[in-house]
């Protein structure tokens, strides 16, 4: 009973304080606690963040955390002319298909499985990975 009364008192106090704040609109883009502007997140930034998480869990095993490749596994795609000269749609098609050992363009002799070996990836997931990859190409 005592904890219920405390919880109700706390909820009432929070509700009262939530109504305070003067004439500021609640849709303001500033942080009311610090007065600093809240960071703006655009769709491209969100896509890269999602792509980074997928890349780290699916692609980094062969291509490394930084995309520079691992010896005798995945190629360094940060300096790849193939990636630099391919459209996002071409990259989507390539990642969906993978690269067989028999492919003449396969210079590592290692299979790149379709979707990096993660069949649950959607085209949207792969597009996010491509956005992340492009953000690291130098």
N, C-alpha and C positions, 0 to 999 in steps of 0.2 A: 504494500500500500504506500509506504514511504517513497519507494523508488518511482512509483507511478506519479505521485504528486511532484516529485523533483523533475521528472520528464515533462510533465505538463507545464510546470513553471518555466523550464528551459525553452520549450516550444513557444510559449507565449512571449518570452523575452526576445527570442529570435524573430518572431513575427513583428513585434513592435519595432525592433531595430531595422528590419527589412524595409519598413515604410519610411524610414528617415532618409535624408539625403538631399533635401532642398528641392530645387527646380531641375536637377539633372535628369535627363531622360534615361531610362533603363537600357536603351539600345546604344548607348555611348560606346565608342571603341576604346575607351580608356579603362584601365584597371582602377576600380574605385578604392582599392586599398592602398595603392602606391601613387596613383595619379599619372602613371606612365601609360603610354599607348600600348594596347595589346598587339602582339605580332599578327600581321596579316598573312593568312595562308591561302595561296591560290591553288587552282587545280593542278598546275604543273608541279608545284612543290609537293602536294599531296601524292601525286602519281610517283614522283621520284622516291619519296619516303616508303611507299608501299613496295615499289620495285626493289629498293635496297633490302628490305626485309626478306623478300622472296629470293633475291639474288644470294643473300648470305645463307639461306637454308637450302637452296637448290644448286646454284651455279658455282659457289665459292669452293666447293670440294675439288673442282678441277681447275677453275680459273683464278683461284686465290681471292682473298678478301678484297684486294684492291684491283682485281681484274687483270693483273699482269701475268696470269698463268702460273701453273705449277709444272716443274720439270717432268717431262714424259707423260703429261696429262692434258691439260687444257692450254690453249694458246693465249698469248697476251693480246687481248682485244682492244686495249687502250691506244695502241698504235696501229691497229689493223686497217689497211686500205679497204678491205672487203666491207668492214662495218662502216667506215667513213663514207664509202661510195654507195652504200645501200640505203634505200628508203626504209621508213618504219614498216611499211607493208611487206617489203622484201625480207626484212629481218624477222618479222612475225612468221612469215612462211618458212624461213630457214629454221628458226627455233622450233616451230611445230614439227617439222620434218626430221630435224637432227642431221647428222652427217655420218654416213657409214664408213667403215674402214676401207672399203673398196673405192670410195669416192676419190678421184684423182687429186682433188683439192685438199684432201686430208693429208697433211704433212706430219702429223704426230703418230699416225697408225693406231690411234685410240678412237673408239666409237664415241660419238656424241649422241646420246639417245634422244629421241623425240621429246620435246618439252623438258630437256635436261634430266630426263628420268623421272619426272613428276607428272604423271598423267592427269592429275587433278587440276593442273593449271588451266585457267580459262584464257581466251584471247586477251581479255582485259588485264589479267595478271601479267601476261607476257608483254603487253604494251607498256605496263608500268616498269617492268624490268628493262625494256628498251630505253625508256625515258631516263632511268637511273644510269644505265650504261653510257648513254650519250653525255650525261653530265660529267663523266670521268674521262672522256676521250680528250687527249691533249695534243 
